[in-house]
């Protein structure tokens, strides 16, 4: 995973956690759901990059 991709995934995760927390505090279910979606997207990005790295190691 490139450093830039990793930073983007981490930023997306933090953004999602903040949005979910704001939704929790305000009772905004839409914000809660969107925050959780961003966290899942971050996990998917991390997993995808980990798979790419694994395949690259096998090929090399």
LINWOTA-V651878 format. One record per backbone hydrogen bond with DSSP energy under -1.0 kcal/mol. NH is the residue of the N-H (numbers start at 1). CO is the residue of the C=O. Records with the same first field share a line. If there is no record, write none. Layout:
# LINWOTA-V651878
NH->CO  CO
This chain:
# LINWOTA-V651878
6->2
7->3
8->4
9->5
10->6
11->7
12->8
13->9
14->10
15->11
16->12
17->13
18->14
19->15
20->16
21->17
22->18
23->19
24->20
25->21
26->22
27->23
28->23
29->27
32->28
33->29
34->30
35->31
36->32
37->33
38->34
39->35
40->36
41->37
42->38
43->39
44->40
45->41
46->42
47->43
48->44
49->45
50->46
51->47
52->48
53->49
54->50
55->51
56->52
57->53
58->54
59->55
60->56
